[in-house]
């Protein structure tokens, strides 16, 4: 799958070669606030947990994986968009329901980059036939919930999301 450049951004499929960028992004407590309470990721966490997790669901032809988001203006890597089957690491993954997620550097917040990137990724997925999307967030993560709404998602339910490395009560928005 190919994602066309959007107005301000380009998209690059994340591989193991991007571990330094993934680690750098996780070094801001506010970026990590709604992910794990604000704990920075160690290099070992990135290498031993995060990289194997995203490689487990990576499928470039289907667009599944992480997409690094880079500004066209100065080529800065500012965040990523996650694409995978909803509930991939749970007992009931849904291959016909694609989960979108995002993580962006704090200095980019409030500028529409996450929304622009998520929309560009969603449009590329639409072109290959994806029809159903979901996203999750902690109930008090209003910024992510606003992005979900801008993507045309509506509140579906609250659930206790649990997999081997993550357990939280989350809200689920879907198209």
Backbone torsions as a table, in degrees:
resi	resn	phi	psi	omega
1	UNK	NA	143.2	178.0
2	UNK	-119.7	137.0	176.6
3	UNK	-109.3	121.0	179.4
4	UNK	-69.9	147.6	173.1
5	UNK	-56.2	142.3	173.2
6	UNK	-99.6	-169.8	-173.4
7	UNK	-54.1	-41.6	-174.5
8	UNK	-123.5	-1.5	-166.8
9	UNK	-134.3	153.6	170.4
10	UNK	-124.3	164.8	-170.6
11	UNK	-132.7	135.2	-174.9
12	UNK	-136.9	131.3	-178.4
13	UNK	-66.1	129.3	-176.8
14	UNK	-81.1	136.3	175.5
15	UNK	-128.6	-178.0	176.8
16	UNK	-60.0	-23.0	179.5
17	UNK	-68.3	-12.6	-178.5
18	UNK	-95.1	14.7	-174.7
19	UNK	-61.2	-35.6	179.5
20	UNK	-63.5	-43.1	176.2
21	UNK	-62.5	-43.9	179.9
22	UNK	-61.7	-41.9	178.7
23	UNK	-65.1	-46.4	-179.0
24	UNK	-57.2	-43.8	-179.0
25	UNK	-61.4	-33.8	-176.5
26	UNK	-87.0	10.7	-178.0
27	UNK	-93.8	8.2	178.2
28	UNK	-110.8	118.9	-177.9
29	UNK	-58.4	-33.8	179.7
30	UNK	-72.2	-34.3	174.7
31	UNK	-62.1	-37.2	-176.2
32	UNK	-88.5	-4.9	-174.4
33	UNK	-51.5	-49.4	-176.3
34	UNK	-90.9	3.5	178.2
35	UNK	-98.9	-48.0	-178.0
36	UNK	-144.3	22.8	179.1
37	UNK	86.7	4.3	176.2
38	UNK	107.9	10.4	-179.4
39	UNK	-82.2	127.3	175.9
40	UNK	-67.6	144.9	175.5
41	UNK	-80.7	139.5	172.8
42	UNK	-82.7	163.8	175.9
43	UNK	-60.8	-35.7	178.7
44	UNK	-65.4	-40.5	177.5
45	UNK	-60.9	-42.4	179.3
46	UNK	-63.2	-50.6	-175.6
47	UNK	-69.6	-42.0	-171.5
48	UNK	-93.2	-21.6	-177.9
49	UNK	-118.7	-57.2	-172.0
50	UNK	-65.9	-48.8	-178.7
51	UNK	-61.0	-49.5	177.9
52	UNK	-60.4	-32.9	178.5
53	UNK	-65.4	-49.3	-177.4
54	UNK	-71.8	-30.3	176.3
55	UNK	-66.5	-30.5	-179.6
56	UNK	-61.9	-35.0	-179.1
57	UNK	-104.5	2.2	-178.5
58	UNK	-68.8	132.3	175.8
59	UNK	-153.1	90.8	-173.7
60	UNK	-54.6	-38.2	-178.4
61	UNK	-63.6	-36.3	179.5
62	UNK	-86.3	-9.6	-177.6
63	UNK	86.3	0.6	-178.7
64	UNK	-74.0	135.5	179.0
65	UNK	142.3	-157.5	174.6
66	UNK	-109.7	140.7	177.5
67	UNK	-117.7	113.7	178.0
68	UNK	-71.3	135.0	-178.2
69	UNK	-106.4	127.9	-176.1
70	UNK	-127.2	140.3	177.1
71	UNK	-73.8	141.4	176.6
72	UNK	-72.3	-33.0	-175.5
73	UNK	-63.4	-50.2	-175.4
74	UNK	-128.6	10.5	176.7
75	UNK	61.6	27.8	177.2
76	UNK	-82.6	131.1	172.5
77	UNK	-78.1	117.1	-171.2
78	UNK	-113.5	-9.4	-179.4
79	UNK	172.0	-170.5	176.6
80	UNK	-143.6	159.9	173.2
81	UNK	-117.7	130.3	177.6
82	UNK	-94.3	139.3	176.0
83	UNK	-136.5	119.3	177.7
84	UNK	-161.7	163.7	173.9
85	UNK	-61.4	138.9	-179.1
86	UNK	-60.1	134.3	178.9
87	UNK	68.7	29.9	-173.6
88	UNK	-51.9	-41.2	-175.8
89	UNK	-94.0	8.7	-179.8
90	UNK	-98.2	-178.2	178.6
91	UNK	-69.8	-21.0	-174.5
92	UNK	-129.8	67.4	177.6
93	UNK	-66.1	148.6	-177.1
94	UNK	-118.5	95.7	-176.0
95	UNK	-69.1	-17.0	178.1
96	UNK	-95.3	6.7	179.7
97	UNK	-128.5	107.1	-173.6
98	UNK	-92.8	124.3	177.6
99	UNK	-85.5	132.1	172.7
100	UNK	-110.1	141.7	176.4
101	UNK	-146.3	169.6	-176.7
102	UNK	-156.1	154.0	173.8
103	UNK	-149.1	127.0	-176.1
104	UNK	-134.8	150.7	176.3
105	UNK	-60.7	142.3	-174.7
106	UNK	-59.0	-37.6	-177.2
107	UNK	-64.9	-10.8	178.5
108	UNK	-97.1	-9.4	-176.4
109	UNK	-61.0	146.1	176.5
110	UNK	78.2	7.0	-178.7
111	UNK	-109.8	4.0	177.1
112	UNK	82.1	6.5	-178.2
113	UNK	-65.2	-45.2	-178.4
114	UNK	-63.1	-41.9	178.2
115	UNK	-64.6	-46.6	178.8
116	UNK	-58.0	-45.3	-178.3
117	UNK	-67.2	-45.8	-180.0
118	UNK	-62.4	-38.8	177.6
119	UNK	-65.7	-40.8	179.5
120	UNK	-64.2	-42.4	178.7
121	UNK	-65.6	-43.9	179.4
122	UNK	-61.5	-41.8	178.3
123	UNK	-61.8	-40.5	177.9
124	UNK	-64.8	-39.7	177.7
125	UNK	-67.9	-38.7	176.1
126	UNK	-55.6	-41.1	-177.2
127	UNK	-64.6	-24.8	178.0
128	UNK	-100.3	11.2	170.2
129	UNK	100.9	7.2	177.0
130	UNK	-70.3	134.4	-177.2
131	UNK	-118.5	-24.0	-175.7
132	UNK	-123.7	132.9	-179.5
133	UNK	-129.2	149.9	174.1
134	UNK	-138.1	161.2	172.6
135	UNK	-150.3	151.3	178.6
136	UNK	-124.2	155.0	175.3
137	UNK	-158.8	157.6	170.0
138	UNK	-64.4	146.5	-174.4
139	UNK	-56.6	-26.8	-178.3
140	UNK	-96.1	9.1	178.8
141	UNK	-89.5	75.6	-174.1
142	UNK	-63.9	-31.8	-180.0
143	UNK	-64.0	-46.2	178.3
144	UNK	-67.3	-38.3	178.6
145	UNK	-63.2	-37.9	176.7
146	UNK	-62.4	-39.2	177.4
147	UNK	-63.5	-43.7	179.1
148	UNK	-57.4	-43.6	179.5
149	UNK	-64.4	-39.6	178.4
150	UNK	-65.6	-25.1	176.7
151	UNK	-82.3	0.5	179.8
152	UNK	87.5	13.1	179.5
153	UNK	-87.2	151.0	176.1
154	UNK	-126.7	157.0	179.6
155	UNK	-58.9	131.6	178.9
156	UNK	-111.7	-48.1	-177.3
157	UNK	-170.9	168.2	169.6
158	UNK	-109.0	140.1	179.6
159	UNK	-147.3	160.7	173.6
160	UNK	-90.6	100.4	-178.7
161	UNK	-83.7	129.5	-177.3
162	UNK	-142.9	127.4	170.0
163	UNK	-141.3	-179.3	-174.5
164	UNK	-57.9	-21.9	-177.0
165	UNK	-122.9	3.0	-174.0
166	UNK	-149.3	131.7	173.8
167	UNK	-146.2	117.3	-178.4
168	UNK	-155.7	154.3	167.2
169	UNK	-81.6	125.6	-176.7
170	UNK	-131.1	160.5	168.9
171	UNK	-99.2	145.3	179.5
172	UNK	-114.4	126.6	173.7
173	UNK	-112.8	142.5	-178.2
174	UNK	-140.2	160.9	172.2
175	UNK	-94.2	NA	NA
